[in-house]
């Protein structure tokens, strides 16, 4: 099962910034994900959670740091969280900040839900990106847990102490990095990613509490949330899945709908509402990939036809000529 939801461009920018700080080439990283800085700077840009997982995986491969997700949380600033960051910062206390996060957190990420519960003198705060593949979502859960904890400490200035912390993934090789960030060894392989701390911290006034600023930032967060709900593109999510599944000959409506946790009927309807059909998305992705593959001289045109799911070179050539006016061989020779 793939992870659902999206991540905001502002948080992704912090991911890329931190990757660059660790020595990863920024331009190469962005190019590998078909991203650019202009997208990350755009207030409305959001990347599917599954693509964000691929981004983190790429950074880890390039940097060699399995605990990279934890590093991101240490560098998150108010701007990393858009208007929500300033709303949290200017809240009256941590209790109010958690309520604001629960209400508007979706503008930063809607791939998990903030949950708050009480156990005696303790409060339990959880935020768990769920997946059948716990290893795949490990860096994402690392990033969110580190972000929540480090940002909470920054806005409270109390250097709060945790009673316990849990993660869903098995114990990783970099266990000491968790101790450095959270102050204790987590319990791994649990049902949720969660913090447990003394509820007395909820009422402590925040360092930068500002009622006027908070009201303004909550209003902006409300506007951003409404805009986000209406702008998440099903086309983009489908195109991403098609791009991933095409090379393994599995880019069918049935499988894409399964990856997005939708029925075929629901997915087709949502695409239709945006003015597309599954066939039109498939053709668009095939055209984009064909142009990319043809620039790779190590791939034969027959190999490319196979990777794009065509039954033979003739069918691929016919489609490619309808897009560009050239056959694939002519395009490779002239471009």
N, C-alpha and C positions, 0 to 999 in steps of 0.2 A: 504494500500500500504506500503510495507517495504521500508526502506531507502536504497538507492543504494550506491555503492562505498566501499572504504576500508580506514583503518587507519593504519599508519606505526607503527612498533614495538617500535621505539624510543619514540613516543608520548605515546603509551600504557604503556611503562615502567614508564614514569612520572606519569601516572594515578595510577599505582600499588604502586609506591613509596609514592605518596601523601596519598593513602588509608592506607598504613602502618603507616604513620606519624599520622593519625587520630585514630590509635588503631586497625585497621582491621588486622587480621592475614594474612600475605602475602601468606603463603603456602596453607591455606584453600581457599583463594580467587582464586589463580592460579589453584588449583585442581578443583574447581567448574566450571571453564571455560575450563578445559583440556589444560591449558597453562603451560609453564615453563619459568624460567628466561633466559635459553639459546635461546629460540625463540625470546624473546623481545630484546636480544642483537644482534640478526642476522640482518644484514643490509637489507636483502630482505624480512623480515617477514612483512606481512600485514594481518589484521583481517577485515572481512566484517563489514560494518557500523552497520548492524543489531546485530551482535555479540558484538560490542563495546557498543551498547545501553544496551544490557543485562548485560555486565560487569559493567557499571555505575549504573544500577538498583540494581545489587547485592551489590555494595559498599554502596549505599544509604541505602539499607535494613540493612546492617551490622553496618553501622556507625550511622544511624539515622539522617544524615545531608542531607536534601533535596537540599541544595545549594552546594553539593560537586563539581559539574562541575565548578563552579566559582573558587573554591580553586585550581583546577589543573592549571588554567591559571596563577596564582600568582607564581607558582613554575617552570614554563617552562624556560629552559635555552637553549643556542645555541645547545647543544648536543641533546636536546629533539626533535629538528627539523632537525637532520642530517646536511648534507652540506648546506642545505637551511638556517639553522639558522645562520651559519657563513657568508653566502652570504648576508643575510639581515643586519646583524650586521656591515659589512664592506662596505656597500653601501655609495654612496656620500651623499645622503639625503633621506628623507622619500619618495619623489616622485619616486626615483630610486628603493627604497626598495619595494614599492607597485608594480612596474612593474615586479620586480624579483619574488615576491610572486605570481603574476598572471601567470607568465610564468612557474614556477616550483613548485607551491604549491601542485600539484597533487602527488608529492612524499611523502607528509605527509598525505594528505587526498584528495581524488577525489570524495567525497560525496556531495560537493557543489562548487560553482564557486565564486571567488572573483570578485565583480563588483564595479567599480568606476565611479562616475558621479559628475557633478558640478551644484550647484544651487547658482548663484550669487557669494558672497564671501565665500561660504561654499563648502566643498567637502563631498560627501556621499559615504561611503565604506560599502558594504554589503557582508555578507557570511551566507547563509541560508540553513541549512539542511531541506529539505522539506519532509513532510509526512502528511497523513490524520490524524495521531495520534499525535497531538501537544504535549501532555503530555509525550509520549514516547521519543520524540526527544528533549524535554526541557533540560535535563542534557547535551546533546551533543552540542546544540546551546549555552548553558551557557559556556561550556568549550571552544569552539572555539572563542566566543566573548571576553571572559576574556583573553584568550591566545593572541589574536591579539592586544588588548588594552594594556595589561601589557608589552608585548614584544616591542610594538611600543614605549611605554614610556621609557623602559630600553635602547633601542638603540639610542633614541633621547636625553635622559637626560633633557628633557624640561618640564616634568610634565604637558603635554598639557591638556587643558580643553575642554570638549565636549560641543557642543551646544545642542545636543539631542542624544538619543540612543533608538532604538526600538527592540522589540522581538515579535515573532509570537505567542508565547504561552500566555494564560491568566495570569493575575497577580497571582504570587505564594505567599505562606505564609511567605517567607523569603525576602520580598521586601527590607528590610534594608541592606541586604548583597550586593545588587546591588549598593546602594548609597555609601557604603564603598569602593567598587572597582572602580566604574565609576565616582563617584563624583556628581551624580544626579540621580533622580528617572526615570527609563525608561518608555517609553510608551509601554504597553503590548497589545497583540491582534492585532498587525499590520501585514502588508503584507510581511515584510521582517525583518531580523535581521540586523541592520545597525547602523553605527556611523555617526554623522554629526559634523564636526569641521571646524575651520577657515582654509582656504586653504593656509594661510601664513606659516603654519608649514611645508608645503611640501618642501620648499626650504632651511630650516635650515640644516646646515651640521651635519652629525651624529658624535657622540662622538668618535667612533672607525673606522671612514672611512679609508679604505686602498685599493687603486686601485689594487695592485698586489694580495693581498689576495682575493679580490672580484672576480677578473678574474678567479683565480684558483677554488674558490668555485662554481662559476657559471658553470664552465666546469664540475666539479664533479656532480653538480645538473643536468646538461644536460645528463650526462652518466646515472645517477640514474633514471632520468625520462624515458629514452629510455629503460632501463632494466625493469622498473616497468611496462611499457606499454606491454611488451612482456611476463611478468611473472605472471600477475594476473590470478589465476587459477579459471576457471569456475567449475572444479571439487570441489574445496573447498567450493565455494558458494552454489553449489547444495547439497553437503553433509551436510552443516549446515542447510539448509532448510528442507531436508529430516529428519534429526535428530529431528528438532523442530515439524514437522508435523506427524511423525509416531505415536506417542502416542495418537493422536486424530483422527487416521485413515484417514488422508488427504494427505498422501505423494504420490501424483500422479504427473505425468509429467505436466498435465494441471495446477495444483495448484502451483507447484514449479516454472514453467515458469511465472505464474502470479505474484508470489512474487518477482521474479527477473526482472519484467518488460520486458519480452521477449516473443516472440511467441514460441510455442512448436517446430516448425520447426527450428527456429534459435538456441534454446537451444540445441536441439539434434545435430545440426551441430557443434556447438562450443565444445560440449563434444566429439564428434567424432574426431575433430581436435586435441584434447588432448589425444586421444586413449581410450576413455571410451564411455559407453552408459548409459542411465538413469538406466537401469536394473542393470548394474554392480555397479553403485554408491549405489543404493538401497540395493543390497545384502551386500556390504561392510559395510554400516552403520548398517544394521540389525545384522551382525556378531559382530561388535564392541559393540553395545548396548546389545546384548544377553549375552555377557561375563560380562558386567557390571551388568545387572539385576540379573544374576544368583548368584552374590555375595551378593545380598540383600535377606536375609533369609525371610523377610516379604512378598516377592512376590512369589506366587505359579507359577509353570511352565506354568499353564494354563493362569494365568494373564499375564505372559511374552509373551506368544504366541499372546495374544490379543493386547498387547501394540505394538508388532512388526508387526501387520497387517496380521497375518496368520489366515486362516479360522478355523483351529483347532490345537490341540496339535500335532496330527500326522504329519501335514505338517511342523510344526516348528521343530519337532524332526528329521524328514528326512533331512531338510536343515542343522540343527546344526551338525548332524553326518557327513555330507559331508564336513563341515568346520574343525571339530576337531577330528573325529573318535569316539566321544562319543555321547550318547544321552544327552539331557539336565539334566536329573535326575542323570545319571552316572557322568557327569562333576561336578555337585554340590556336590556329595558324595565324589569324589576323589580329588577335587581341594581346 
